[in-house]
Structures are given as C-alpha cells and as structure tokens.
C-alpha cells in the first residue's frame, strides 16, 4: 500500500482546481478505504467502503448511486489510480454520477501522474541518501570492508573510487547572523547549490555531497595551484550571489584512493585554519605549519600560553596586539606595509611594537621571539578571540 501523506492533500487541491465545480467534492482514499484528504474536511480520516471495494476488485471505476449505498460512501464515483500495475489510491468524486463521470478520465490520469512523480522523487531521494551514506563511509574509513567489496559498492552508484582525486572541504557561513533562521538557511542552501552546479559544470567527474555541516568536494586529481584556483572561483561566485562567506580547506596530494580518510583529515585541518583566519581565504594543508598540531592542544593549554606571552595585558589589549601582530607577520615584518594595512602611521606601529616588548619582555621584531607571538596569535584566533 502506498503512503499518501501530504500528497493526498495536493491531489485534492490540484484536481479541485481543475474541476472548479461547486457541486463536486474531491476526496482521496488509500486502498483500505481510509480517506486521506478531502475537499470536505469532515470526510478526512473516515472509512469509505466504496473506495476499498474499487481497489480490492481492481475496478476501472465504481458508481455510488446514493449516499450510504456503501458504508461511509457518498453519491458519486470511485476511481482507482494505478502506478506500475498496482492500485495506489482511489479518487472519490462526490456528486450526481452523471455529472461527475465526465471528469473521470482526467481525474484518473492526473492522480496517477502525481503519484508516479512522488514515487520517482522518493526513489531518487533514497538513492541519493544511499549514495551519500556510501561516500561518507568511504571518506571516514568506516565501516571497514574488503577493498574489492568497497570498489564494487561504489560501482553500484556509478562511482569508481579508484580514480585519483583531491578532496576539498567547504563551510558556508551566513554573513547576517541577526537574520531569521529561515532566511539564513535559504542563503546557505542557495550557496551550496551554486557550488554543486559550478563544480559539475566546470570540473568534470567531481563528486559533491554533505558530511555533517560541510560540503565535501572530490575533484579529479589536480595540482595545489589548480585546487586553489577552483576554491577561489567558488568562493567569489557564492559570496557575490548570496549573503554568505565561504571557508575552504584543501587536502594534501595523496595519490592513493585508499588514503581518502587521511585526505579528509588533512582538508579538515586546513578548513579549521581557514575558519580561524579573519580573511577566510582558502587554505592548503601543505601551507599549514603549527596549525597541524593545534587541534591536539586543549583550550586551557592554549589559554595559558596566550596569558604567559601577553602577561600583564588586559583582554582588550590582547585583542589589539593580536590584530597588530597578525598584520605585521603577514607583511613579513615590513613596518611600512603593516602600518598601511592597519591604517596607522609607521611610527605609531613602531611605538606599539616597542611598547609590547617592554611590557612582556619578548620583542616581536626579534626572530628569537617571533614564533612565540605567532603561536599565541593563532591560539587566540582558535579560541574565537575570547579570553
């Protein structure tokens, strides 16, 4: 038996709109004769024996000559609808049989088309869910199964998992956090759809699917430069079209399809570094340094390190110094360039760097201490700028 659910109400609404006759009431019942939806709300949930009989005997239609001729039935006709050779539902047209019979053909056809569309859509969704579940099992390395079984399972979904691939993780972040949840979700969904369509259009052989809160993008094997180029293009396109920001992490070239779980782990670390960066520019795993082991340290350890390096500084001062040092080190120690980025005079920046050295005992301009500040700033960003 088909589960009609909301579809029954849709059938009633659409057929009622086509007939548009006040003297005709449209109802839809399942093959057991239970009325799932009706233009007369009082009928919904009731039992109609005419509908059950028409379905059980596989009739083309059943005339109900008067109210109560069959228990729970009203004057009119019962029209079974078949999908793939099986009765799926019964449409009930209540009214004088001579009047409603002229609608029987179109009602039967519309009902069958609507149910078939629903069945096909559900089958597509089920296949997509199964495909996504398989891809997640593959990239996460669970459950463990013989390689031959894994390969054959992929082929069932027309996926050759042995083809060399690179992995990219994408996180879509709404810009307007104050907007209502429905609006934010629409923006995220639209951006993810755009990413999916762009990859399938421009990167032949790509696979795109969700894993928890991220989009996993598997591209045909490519260089780091190519992967960055794709990431930058996706980011620019999505951020231009929707009120979102894209963060992207890219794996290290593995060259072996068996190492996909390791590739996912690398991309995840690169994504984490991207999310912590104010610029949110795509990050390659190969470009990471101390971020690789950041995730192994507890928040308390990071917090203690920050306080030791910026000893004597208030949380607000640490925030200002972190922004200053980030610009300074991004500009490779160029005071002129860093001052320009911070929109201050270079003498002001020199003064602040000197003041920080005096307060902490660690001169940020010295190679000896620069790594301490570099790590402290990264830990600070990792903790969400909150002390």
N, C-alpha and C positions, 0 to 999 in steps of 0.2 A: 504494500500500500504506500502511496506517495504521501509525504508530509507536506500539506499545502501551506500552513502557516500564513505569513503575511501575503503570500502570492494569491490566496483566495480573495482577500480584500481588493487587491489590484485588479483581478479578473472582473469582480463585480463592478468596480469603478469604471474600468475601460469599456466593458460591454454595455453598461448602463449609459455611458456617454454616447456610444454609437447608436443604440436603440432610441434613447431620448423620448420615451413614451411613458406618460404618467400612469397609464393603465397597465403597465408591465413592470413586475418586480423581478430583479435578477438575484439569484442565490447560487452559491457553490457548495456542494457537499462532497465528502470523501466517499470512498467505495463502501464504507459501512453505513452510509446514510446520515452521518452527522453533518449538520450544516455548519460549515467553517466560516462563512461570511454571507451577508445578505443586505440587499437594499432596504429591507425591513429589519432593523436591529433586533426586534423581538424574536426573529427566527434563528438568529445565531446561537449555536450550541444545542439546538433541538434536533430530534431524530426525524428523518423523513424516509418512510418505508418505500416510497416510490423510487427514490434515488438508489436505495440499497438493492431493490429488485432489478432496476435497469442495469446496474453494474454487475450484479450476480449472473444475470442471464445474457449479458453482453448484447443488449438490445441497441439498435440504432437510435431509438427514442421510445419513450413511454408516455402515452397520453393519460392525464388525470382529468376525468370528466367533471368532477365536482370536489369541493373541499371535503376531505376526510374519506375519499374513496380508498385511499391507502393511509394508514395511520400516520399522522403528522404531516401529510401532504396537502398542498393547496391546488386548486384548479389550475391547469396549465400543462406543460410538458417537461419531462426529464430527459436531458440529452447527455449520454455518456461521452466522455472525451478520452481518446486512446493515444498513448505515446509508446512507440516501439512495440506495438501489438498488444499492449496491456492497458486495461481501463485504469485511468489515473484519477479521474474526478467525474462528477456529474453536475452539469449546469442546469439549474431549475428556472424556468420562465413561468412566473405566476400571472395568470390572466386567461381570458377565453381562449381555448385551444386553437380555434380558427384564426384568432388574431395573432397569437404568439408564434404559430408554426412558421410563418413567413420569415421569422428571424432565425430559425433553427440552423440552417446551413452556415451562416456567417458566425453564429454563436459557437457552434461546434468547432469550426476552423480556428477562430480566434483563441478559444480555450486551449486547443491542442498546441497551437503555436506558442502561446505564453508559457504553458507548462514545459514544453520542449526547450524553450530558451532558458528557463530556470534550471532545468536538469543539466543542460550543457554548461551553463555558467557554474553550477555547483561542482560538476565534474572537473572543469578547468581549475577551479579554486582548490579542489582536493589534490589534483596533480601538482599544482604549484606548491602547495604546502608540503607534499611528499618530497618534491624536488628540493625545496629549501631545507627541509629536515636533513636530507642526504648530504647536501653541500655543507651544512653546519657540522654534521658528524665528521665529514672529511677534514675540514679545516681545523677542527678541535681535536682530531685524533681519537674520537670515541663514537661508538664502541670499537674495540679492537676487532678486526676481522682479517682473514687471509687476503693478501693483495689481489689475488685473482677474483675473489668474491667482490671486493671493493670496485675493481675495474668493471666487472660485469654489471654491477648495480648502477654505476654511472652511465653505462651504455643504454640502460633501460630508459634513462632520461635524455638520451642523445648527447651525453657529455663524455668526452674522452679525457679522463683525469690524468692520463699520462702525458698530455701535451704540455710543454714548458709554459709556465705562467708566472706573472708577477702579481702581488697582492697589494691592494690599496684599501685603507680603511677611511671612511668619510663620516664625519659627525656634522649634522645640520643643527645650528643653534639659532633660535629666533632672536632678532635684534630687539624688538619691543617687548620686553618682559612684562610690561604693565598691561598689555592687551589681554582680552579674554581668551580662555583656553582653546575655544573652538577656532578662533581666528589664528592663533599661533599654530595649531595643528594643521590648518589648511595651508599655511605658508610652508611648513616643514614638508607636508605631503607633496605640494606642488614642486618644491625644490628637488626632492628625491625623485619624482617622476621625470623632471628635466634631466637630472644626472643619468638616470637609467636610459632615457631615449638618446641622449647625446653619445653615451658610450656604445650603444648598439648601432648607432648610425655611423660613427667615426672610427670605432675600434672593433673591427670585425672579429668575431669569436670571443667577445667579452662575456663574462657572467656577472650578473649583479643580483644581490639578494641581501636580506636583512639578517643581522645577527645581534640580538639584544637591541641596543639603542643605536647601532651603527649600520651603515651600508657597507657591505663587503663587495669590492670590485676586483674581479680576477681578469687581468688583461693578458693577451699573448705576450710571451717573453719579450722584454724591451730593456733598453739601457736606462740608467738613472735619469739621464737628461730627458729622454722621451717620457718617462713616467712623471717627472716634474712638469714637463710641458702640458701633459694631459691634465694633471691636477690643477695647474694654474688656469687652464681653459675652463674646467668645470667650475672652479671657484668663482671666476669672473662672471660666467654665464648665470649661475644660480643667484649670486649676490646682486646682479643687475636686475634680474626678473622678480625676485622676491625679497621680503624684509628678513633676510637670514644672513648668517655668517657661516662659512664652511671651514672646517678644520680637517686636514688630510694628513694621514701618516702612511708612509710607503716602506715596504719591506726591504730586506737586503736580497740581492740576487742569489737565489738558491741553486737553480739549475736542476733540481731533482724534485719531481712531483711528490715523492714520499715525505719530503720535508715541509709540506704545507702547514702543519701545526706550528713549526718553528717560524715560518714566514709570517703567520698570523701574529705570533708573539712579538716579532720584530716590528711589524706595522703598528701594533697596539702601543708599543713603547714610543714609536715615532709620533703617533697621534697624541699621546699624552704630552709629549714635549710641545707639540703644536698648540694644544689647548692651553698650556701654561704660558705660552708666548703672547704678549699683548698684540703683536702684529698678526697672529694666526696664519702665518704663511706656511704652505705645505712643507713637511719635513721628511727627509730621507733617514732611514735607520742608520745609514753609513755616515750621516752628518752628526750623529749624536756622540757625545763624549760621556760626561759624568751623569747625564740623564739615564744612561743604561742601568745604573745601579740605584738610582733614586728610589725606585719602587721597592727596593729591598730594605729601605730605612723606614723606621716608624716616624710618625708625625712628631712625637715627643723628642726624638733624637734630632730631627731637623730643626725643631723649635729651639732646642737647647743650643745648637750650633749657631743659629742666627743671633741669639741673645749674647753669646760669647763674642762673636765677631763685632756686633754693633753694641758693645757694652756701654751702658750709660746713656743710650739713646731711647727716646720715647717711641711708641708705635708710629706716631705721625712722622717723626724724624726718620725712622727706618724706611717708611714708605717713600719719602722724598729722596733719601740716599739710594734706595733700590732703583728708582727711576733714573736717577743721575748716573749711577754706575752702569746700568744696562745700556744707556746711550753711549757712555764713554767706551765701554768694551766692544760694543757693536761697531764703533768707529775706529777700532783697533788702536785706542789710546790717543787719537787725534783730538786735542782740546778744541781746535777751531771747528772741526766737523761736529763734534758732540755738542758744543755750545750752540751751533746753528740749529741742530735738531731740537734742543731744549728751549730754543728761543731766548737765550740769555747771552750776555757778553762773555767772551772767553776769559776775561779777568775774573768775572764772577765765578765761573766754573773752577778756575784755578784756586780761588779763595776757598770754595766749598770742599774741594778735594783735600786741600791742606788742613782745613778745619777738621775733617773727618779723620785724617791721620793723627792729629793731635788728640782727639777725643778717644780713639780706640787703640792707638799705638801701632796700627797697621796702615802703612801708606799705600793707598790704592794705585798709585803711579809706579810702584815698585813691582818688578816681576816676581820678587820673592813673596809678596803678599797678594798679588792679583788673583791667584787661584782661590784663596780663601774667600775673597769678596765674590768672585764668580760663582762659587758653590753656594754661598749664603743667599745671593740674589735668586738663584734657581730654586733653592729650598723655599724661599719666601713666596715665589710665584706658585710653587707646587701646593703650598698651604692656602692658596686663594687670597693672598695678601692680607690674611687675618692673623694677628698675633694674640 
